């Protein structure tokens, strides 16, 4: 990018009054020139880098909402200020957008005029040799017995292979130029960035990203409808009608546990066996793994996590089933010690709430406290459900997360000695005060799936790839001008050779040396 | 060989590489100390060759002038020059041996894993690979770009980072976590490591540029050894010009493709991604700055160093300061949703 040359303003020469009226236009022109100057582009680039920093240090709402709300609770004074500045959603704020939009305007304003310049220059002749070649930084001269015509003829043959030669009016010199594609690469690179932005914008405006936890088993499943998602993050122009029509269920799920080595007890890999159906089409199967998403139409399904769902039955004080079914517990750590909540809001006479930990493989440590050994559940005989019980009003009307128990209007009911209740698979415990009972029936598994649609991703990828090709051209093609002049003097024929590298990265001295060798037909060592 | 013996071999090879790098560093320091008080005129052959490239005629006369001036100090300078050349060569040779050991350490690391894999699955291994690439680039480009002047800087850098890796980042060999188990690990990480190595060498060159720009031309000392500002600038540019497309490939092509496959979205504004982007933008700034009046030279060199700082902060800093990054490979991914009540249940 370079500054566009200032054109004389013809309107100025008109009447004085007209000139004052033109002031705003002049100001706009001035502004435009400033904006499209290289210096401004450079400042905007650095500003963009700087503006991106806070988003990596402050938790971002749309990336990790839980962490963000925890942070906001811990920093009561800073939160309102940060909220005003949009620091919890840096990459969606107007000031961040302002930086990159200005940068794009600057880029377009710089590139479009250069496109025309390039088009004109592409067919132009190499410029004639400067009057005094030896003044160029990389130049040399020698005297020979050959005639100027012989020397220039040889220069034309040698240079003609890789350079474009000036045809007319070259007089006693040969002018050559090469590396025209460097600027083409440069232009392609900058234009491709706009293509990438278009693709990226399409994805974030029209696309969506949703998460859902699906239980493993043919009885459960997922249909691609808005209501089925646990969380859903649409682009601002997203329309529900663009959801692809499909449904699937997870037939089975395998985890490959590590039994030995430094990561023993952790999962090495996991795989879901999926049956899916697109619209009314035939049922198909797919083995879903991390790094191997399933794509259905333009939508993709990703396996990003898994866990256990203990099957829990709660009977109320009247002996009726108030809650029953697999309950999703979320892993707390790599050993799959998991946390979950049961809200039996229909229990009578009082609502019953459980908040508990699930130990896939429980052992007792030296102090007698339970610890979880590993995530591999084996036959399930070492799995333990440990929970606290709350009775009273669970505030169900207020909504709230299904993973959080509102105990503000409830009171805790403890086992003998004030301890938590512990159950192995198949066991039932009677709650005190004739509240009812809790049964740990069995263990199911669940998968956390991410489902997303990102239109324009191929456009973005294509744009980046072309940008890279352009970049390579603009970095490694060396624009170079070379001149050879031969003149008769009293001592013989004086030959001057000079080279100019317009990219500032080339080693023109080597070019001059090489050319000299070819012109004189001898190696540099012989000369020295 | 069993996996265990491969792991032992790797650890021993890395230790050996560390020792040999240290010996190489000592040699180069001796080489530099011999430069103190030595005049430029009595230059080592390599430098004459280099200046001969720049201008064929000028060198001859300058050498003549110098030899006229030098009379009594001649023999002292002669032995110094020999010492400089000897220790320089010895240091370079030791560096080559260390790079070979380093390479064995890397291969052993990959062979020790079951199944065998590329040796960059965690921070320790990335440090091992990154420093190897820096050292290997230096060793390869040593002749072509005449990098003898940066020898102690590169060797010291590699040694320090290798030791940091061994002392603080070491982890026993383990299989890859699920998300890393992809062929993109090879393509994405290898390009990131190559670019990191190149940017590091380029950054060292730019740092020396700044030092030299501040002190000016010196007759004696190690700076007399360093090529002219123009040459430094050009070498730095060439190394960065190699690193930038490779970084573009790593961060803006293979990274998003892999992120798309593993995490469902090709760009997540994950802290590591953000910093990789910042690094990219700063180096883009560097390339533009070299072509802008008022930014050439000093400011461009400063930008290159800022870029290098963001690069290494991204590698080391983000993994320690940011817990939300999906790039922290410490533990397997845990579904992050509400998990506040667990503590009270246990209490």
Interface residues (C-beta under 8 A of the other chain):
Chain A: X1 X38 X39 X41 X42 X45 X46 X48 X49 X52 X53 X55 X56 X57 X59 X60 X63 X64 X66 X67 X91 X140 X200 X203 X209 X258 X261 X262 X263 X266 X267 X268 X269 X270 X289 X290 X291 X292 X293 X300 X302 X304 X305 X306 X307 X330 X331 X332 X333 X334 X339 X341 X355 X356 X357 X386 X387 X388 X401 X403 X404 X405 X420 X448 X450 X451 X452 X454 X457 X460 X461 X464 X465 X467 X468 X471 X472 X475 X476 X504 X505 X507 X509 X510 X513 X524 X528
Chain B: X52 X53 X54 X55 X56 X57 X171 X172 X173 X174 X175 X178 X179 X181 X182 X184 X234 X237 X238 X241 X244 X245 X248 X249 X252 X253 X256 X257 X258 X260 X261 X262 X263 X264 X265 X266 X267 X268 X269 X270 X271 X274 X275 X277 X278 X281 X282 X284 X285 X287 X288 X289 X290 X291 X292 X294 X295 X310 X318 X321 X322 X323 X324 X331 X332 X333 X334 X335 X336 X337 X338 X339 X340 X341 X342 X344 X345 X346
